[in-house]
Amino acid sequence: MSTTSIADARRIFGRDFLAPEDVARVLGGAAAAGSDAVPHPPALLQAAHARGDVLVFRVASDGVPLTVMRLLERFPETVQPRLLQGVGYQLKDEWTVAQEPFASTATCTPGWSLVHRAPVPATCNLSYGQQETALARYAAEIGLAGRLRRRSAIEIVYDTVLLGRARETRLLEQAWDWSDTPTADGGFVTVGEFGRDGLHILGYSRAVRFGNLGVCPQL
């Protein structure tokens, strides 16, 4: 069997599951058409859940493109307020997420994704390039060589905000996920520390490294 019904996927993942009907409930629209099965076999989903993955269904629009800025507009309480007030990037007060082109243009590719709910420990406290090597090694170790990749910034924000709204689940509460989305000055966007003041979205140069900054890869 190469696919799994949504009902069976929900039984496997329980609350770690964002289905089309959950997305429709959060966004206030109809469930996306053509999403009646998950394109992975049950055995793969069971293995993913056992290692702590979440299964999410993504859409690109809620009537208008569902960008980071659109999510900030719809759910302002879920994003750290200072991001819109010029504080963040490498302690440079002039930076805001709104000035980055991706924030108002990039949307998710519609469809299903399996996502690690926390950074892979082997990718933490490494520079961006070192993380790439560590992620490739980890993927090979779990039998997914060449299949795991970083999320984009919009994918991280979408997954975190919508799963939080649908399931009251707070992903990345004490960690950061480093995306593959570049900033205008050559860094990469990182998202995390989803605390009571909201989700944080910052940019770091490739050389930055610290203990809770890693990669939550997706399949």
Contacts in CASP RR format, 6 or more apart in sequence:
PFRMAT RR
TARGET T0000
AUTHOR 0000-0000-0000
METHOD contacts of the structure
MODEL  1
MSTTSIADARRIFGRDFLAPEDVARVLGGAAAAGSDAVPHPPALLQAAHA
RGDVLVFRVASDGVPLTVMRLLERFPETVQPRLLQGVGYQLKDEWTVAQE
PFASTATCTPGWSLVHRAPVPATCNLSYGQQETALARYAAEIGLAGRLRR
RSAIEIVYDTVLLGRARETRLLEQAWDWSDTPTADGGFVTVGEFGRDGLH
ILGYSRAVRFGNLGVCPQL
1 41 0 8 1.000
1 42 0 8 1.000
2 39 0 8 1.000
2 40 0 8 1.000
2 41 0 8 1.000
3 37 0 8 1.000
3 38 0 8 1.000
3 39 0 8 1.000
3 40 0 8 1.000
3 41 0 8 1.000
4 12 0 8 1.000
4 37 0 8 1.000
4 38 0 8 1.000
4 40 0 8 1.000
4 41 0 8 1.000
4 42 0 8 1.000
4 45 0 8 1.000
5 36 0 8 1.000
5 37 0 8 1.000
5 38 0 8 1.000
6 19 0 8 1.000
6 20 0 8 1.000
6 35 0 8 1.000
6 36 0 8 1.000
6 37 0 8 1.000
6 38 0 8 1.000
8 42 0 8 1.000
9 17 0 8 1.000
9 19 0 8 1.000
9 38 0 8 1.000
9 45 0 8 1.000
9 55 0 8 1.000
10 17 0 8 1.000
10 19 0 8 1.000
12 42 0 8 1.000
12 45 0 8 1.000
12 46 0 8 1.000
12 49 0 8 1.000
12 55 0 8 1.000
13 45 0 8 1.000
13 49 0 8 1.000
13 54 0 8 1.000
13 55 0 8 1.000
15 167 0 8 1.000
15 169 0 8 1.000
16 49 0 8 1.000
16 52 0 8 1.000
16 53 0 8 1.000
16 54 0 8 1.000
16 55 0 8 1.000
16 117 0 8 1.000
16 167 0 8 1.000
16 169 0 8 1.000
17 54 0 8 1.000
17 55 0 8 1.000
17 56 0 8 1.000
17 167 0 8 1.000
18 54 0 8 1.000
18 55 0 8 1.000
18 56 0 8 1.000
18 57 0 8 1.000
18 159 0 8 1.000
18 162 0 8 1.000
18 163 0 8 1.000
18 166 0 8 1.000
18 167 0 8 1.000
19 57 0 8 1.000
20 31 0 8 1.000
20 32 0 8 1.000
20 35 0 8 1.000
20 57 0 8 1.000
21 31 0 8 1.000
22 57 0 8 1.000
22 162 0 8 1.000
22 166 0 8 1.000
22 167 0 8 1.000
23 31 0 8 1.000
23 32 0 8 1.000
23 57 0 8 1.000
23 58 0 8 1.000
23 59 0 8 1.000
23 162 0 8 1.000
23 166 0 8 1.000
24 30 0 8 1.000
24 31 0 8 1.000
24 32 0 8 1.000
25 166 0 8 1.000
26 162 0 8 1.000
26 165 0 8 1.000
26 166 0 8 1.000
27 59 0 8 1.000
27 62 0 8 1.000
27 66 0 8 1.000
27 74 0 8 1.000
27 162 0 8 1.000
28 62 0 8 1.000
29 62 0 8 1.000
32 57 0 8 1.000
32 59 0 8 1.000
32 110 0 8 1.000
32 111 0 8 1.000
35 57 0 8 1.000
35 111 0 8 1.000
35 112 0 8 1.000
38 45 0 8 1.000
38 55 0 8 1.000
38 112 0 8 1.000
39 112 0 8 1.000
40 48 0 8 1.000
40 112 0 8 1.000
40 114 0 8 1.000
45 55 0 8 1.000
45 114 0 8 1.000
48 55 0 8 1.000
48 114 0 8 1.000
48 219 0 8 1.000
49 55 0 8 1.000
51 116 0 8 1.000
51 142 0 8 1.000
52 116 0 8 1.000
52 117 0 8 1.000
52 118 0 8 1.000
53 114 0 8 1.000
53 115 0 8 1.000
53 116 0 8 1.000
53 117 0 8 1.000
53 219 0 8 1.000
54 114 0 8 1.000
54 115 0 8 1.000
54 117 0 8 1.000
54 159 0 8 1.000
54 163 0 8 1.000
54 169 0 8 1.000
54 171 0 8 1.000
55 112 0 8 1.000
55 113 0 8 1.000
55 114 0 8 1.000
55 115 0 8 1.000
56 112 0 8 1.000
56 113 0 8 1.000
56 115 0 8 1.000
56 158 0 8 1.000
56 159 0 8 1.000
56 162 0 8 1.000
56 163 0 8 1.000
57 111 0 8 1.000
57 112 0 8 1.000
58 108 0 8 1.000
58 109 0 8 1.000
58 110 0 8 1.000
58 111 0 8 1.000
58 112 0 8 1.000
58 113 0 8 1.000
58 155 0 8 1.000
58 158 0 8 1.000
58 159 0 8 1.000
59 66 0 8 1.000
59 108 0 8 1.000
59 110 0 8 1.000
59 111 0 8 1.000
60 66 0 8 1.000
60 107 0 8 1.000
60 108 0 8 1.000
60 109 0 8 1.000
60 110 0 8 1.000
61 107 0 8 1.000
62 70 0 8 1.000
62 74 0 8 1.000
64 70 0 8 1.000
65 105 0 8 1.000
65 107 0 8 1.000
66 107 0 8 1.000
66 108 0 8 1.000
66 154 0 8 1.000
66 158 0 8 1.000
67 103 0 8 1.000
67 104 0 8 1.000
67 105 0 8 1.000
67 106 0 8 1.000
67 107 0 8 1.000
67 154 0 8 1.000
68 97 0 8 1.000
68 102 0 8 1.000
68 103 0 8 1.000
68 104 0 8 1.000
68 106 0 8 1.000
68 153 0 8 1.000
68 154 0 8 1.000
68 157 0 8 1.000
68 201 0 8 1.000
69 98 0 8 1.000
69 103 0 8 1.000
69 104 0 8 1.000
71 78 0 8 1.000
71 79 0 8 1.000
71 157 0 8 1.000
71 158 0 8 1.000
71 161 0 8 1.000
72 79 0 8 1.000
72 83 0 8 1.000
72 84 0 8 1.000
72 97 0 8 1.000
75 161 0 8 1.000
75 165 0 8 1.000
77 198 0 8 1.000
78 161 0 8 1.000
78 164 0 8 1.000
78 165 0 8 1.000
78 194 0 8 1.000
78 198 0 8 1.000
78 199 0 8 1.000
79 157 0 8 1.000
79 161 0 8 1.000
79 198 0 8 1.000
79 199 0 8 1.000
79 201 0 8 1.000
80 197 0 8 1.000
80 198 0 8 1.000
80 199 0 8 1.000
80 200 0 8 1.000
80 201 0 8 1.000
81 197 0 8 1.000
81 198 0 8 1.000
82 88 0 8 1.000
83 96 0 8 1.000
83 97 0 8 1.000
83 98 0 8 1.000
83 200 0 8 1.000
83 201 0 8 1.000
84 96 0 8 1.000
84 97 0 8 1.000
84 98 0 8 1.000
85 96 0 8 1.000
86 93 0 8 1.000
86 94 0 8 1.000
86 95 0 8 1.000
86 96 0 8 1.000
87 93 0 8 1.000
87 95 0 8 1.000
87 96 0 8 1.000
88 95 0 8 1.000
88 96 0 8 1.000
88 202 0 8 1.000
88 203 0 8 1.000
89 95 0 8 1.000
89 183 0 8 1.000
89 202 0 8 1.000
89 203 0 8 1.000
90 202 0 8 1.000
90 203 0 8 1.000
90 204 0 8 1.000
90 205 0 8 1.000
95 203 0 8 1.000
97 103 0 8 1.000
97 201 0 8 1.000
98 104 0 8 1.000
99 184 0 8 1.000
100 183 0 8 1.000
100 184 0 8 1.000
100 189 0 8 1.000
101 184 0 8 1.000
102 152 0 8 1.000
102 153 0 8 1.000
102 154 0 8 1.000
102 181 0 8 1.000
102 189 0 8 1.000
103 153 0 8 1.000
106 152 0 8 1.000
106 153 0 8 1.000
106 154 0 8 1.000
106 181 0 8 1.000
107 154 0 8 1.000
108 152 0 8 1.000
108 154 0 8 1.000
108 155 0 8 1.000
108 158 0 8 1.000
113 151 0 8 1.000
113 155 0 8 1.000
113 159 0 8 1.000
113 218 0 8 1.000
113 219 0 8 1.000
114 218 0 8 1.000
114 219 0 8 1.000
115 151 0 8 1.000
115 159 0 8 1.000
115 216 0 8 1.000
115 217 0 8 1.000
115 218 0 8 1.000
116 215 0 8 1.000
116 216 0 8 1.000
116 217 0 8 1.000
116 218 0 8 1.000
117 171 0 8 1.000
117 216 0 8 1.000
118 171 0 8 1.000
118 172 0 8 1.000
118 175 0 8 1.000
118 216 0 8 1.000
119 175 0 8 1.000
119 176 0 8 1.000
119 177 0 8 1.000
119 212 0 8 1.000
119 213 0 8 1.000
119 214 0 8 1.000
119 215 0 8 1.000
119 216 0 8 1.000
120 134 0 8 1.000
120 135 0 8 1.000
120 138 0 8 1.000
120 214 0 8 1.000
120 215 0 8 1.000
120 216 0 8 1.000
120 217 0 8 1.000
122 134 0 8 1.000
122 137 0 8 1.000
122 138 0 8 1.000
123 131 0 8 1.000
123 134 0 8 1.000
123 135 0 8 1.000
123 138 0 8 1.000
123 214 0 8 1.000
123 215 0 8 1.000
124 211 0 8 1.000
124 212 0 8 1.000
124 213 0 8 1.000
124 214 0 8 1.000
125 209 0 8 1.000
125 210 0 8 1.000
125 211 0 8 1.000
125 213 0 8 1.000
126 134 0 8 1.000
126 209 0 8 1.000
126 214 0 8 1.000
127 206 0 8 1.000
127 207 0 8 1.000
127 208 0 8 1.000
127 209 0 8 1.000
128 178 0 8 1.000
128 188 0 8 1.000
128 206 0 8 1.000
128 207 0 8 1.000
128 208 0 8 1.000
129 206 0 8 1.000
130 209 0 8 1.000
131 178 0 8 1.000
131 214 0 8 1.000
131 215 0 8 1.000
134 215 0 8 1.000
135 148 0 8 1.000
135 150 0 8 1.000
135 215 0 8 1.000
135 217 0 8 1.000
136 145 0 8 1.000
136 146 0 8 1.000
138 148 0 8 1.000
138 217 0 8 1.000
139 145 0 8 1.000
139 146 0 8 1.000
139 147 0 8 1.000
139 148 0 8 1.000
139 217 0 8 1.000
140 146 0 8 1.000
144 219 0 8 1.000
147 219 0 8 1.000
148 217 0 8 1.000
148 218 0 8 1.000
148 219 0 8 1.000
149 180 0 8 1.000
149 217 0 8 1.000
149 218 0 8 1.000
150 178 0 8 1.000
150 179 0 8 1.000
150 180 0 8 1.000
150 215 0 8 1.000
150 217 0 8 1.000
150 218 0 8 1.000
151 159 0 8 1.000
151 177 0 8 1.000
151 179 0 8 1.000
151 180 0 8 1.000
151 216 0 8 1.000
151 217 0 8 1.000
151 218 0 8 1.000
152 179 0 8 1.000
152 180 0 8 1.000
152 181 0 8 1.000
153 179 0 8 1.000
153 181 0 8 1.000
153 189 0 8 1.000
153 191 0 8 1.000
153 201 0 8 1.000
154 181 0 8 1.000
155 179 0 8 1.000
155 218 0 8 1.000
156 172 0 8 1.000
156 177 0 8 1.000
156 179 0 8 1.000
156 191 0 8 1.000
156 192 0 8 1.000
156 216 0 8 1.000
157 191 0 8 1.000
157 199 0 8 1.000
157 201 0 8 1.000
159 171 0 8 1.000
160 171 0 8 1.000
160 172 0 8 1.000
160 191 0 8 1.000
160 192 0 8 1.000
160 194 0 8 1.000
160 199 0 8 1.000
161 199 0 8 1.000
163 169 0 8 1.000
163 171 0 8 1.000
164 170 0 8 1.000
164 171 0 8 1.000
170 194 0 8 1.000
170 195 0 8 1.000
171 194 0 8 1.000
172 191 0 8 1.000
172 192 0 8 1.000
172 193 0 8 1.000
172 194 0 8 1.000
172 199 0 8 1.000
172 216 0 8 1.000
173 193 0 8 1.000
173 194 0 8 1.000
173 195 0 8 1.000
174 193 0 8 1.000
174 212 0 8 1.000
175 192 0 8 1.000
175 193 0 8 1.000
175 212 0 8 1.000
175 213 0 8 1.000
175 214 0 8 1.000
176 190 0 8 1.000
176 191 0 8 1.000
176 192 0 8 1.000
176 193 0 8 1.000
176 200 0 8 1.000
176 212 0 8 1.000
176 213 0 8 1.000
176 214 0 8 1.000
177 190 0 8 1.000
177 191 0 8 1.000
177 192 0 8 1.000
177 214 0 8 1.000
177 215 0 8 1.000
177 216 0 8 1.000
178 188 0 8 1.000
178 189 0 8 1.000
178 190 0 8 1.000
178 204 0 8 1.000
178 213 0 8 1.000
178 214 0 8 1.000
178 215 0 8 1.000
179 188 0 8 1.000
179 189 0 8 1.000
179 190 0 8 1.000
179 191 0 8 1.000
180 188 0 8 1.000
181 188 0 8 1.000
181 189 0 8 1.000
182 188 0 8 1.000
182 189 0 8 1.000
183 189 0 8 1.000
183 203 0 8 1.000
186 205 0 8 1.000
186 206 0 8 1.000
187 203 0 8 1.000
187 204 0 8 1.000
187 205 0 8 1.000
187 206 0 8 1.000
188 203 0 8 1.000
188 204 0 8 1.000
188 206 0 8 1.000
189 201 0 8 1.000
189 202 0 8 1.000
189 203 0 8 1.000
190 201 0 8 1.000
190 202 0 8 1.000
190 203 0 8 1.000
190 204 0 8 1.000
190 213 0 8 1.000
191 199 0 8 1.000
191 200 0 8 1.000
191 201 0 8 1.000
191 202 0 8 1.000
192 199 0 8 1.000
192 200 0 8 1.000
192 201 0 8 1.000
193 199 0 8 1.000
193 200 0 8 1.000
194 200 0 8 1.000
204 213 0 8 1.000
END
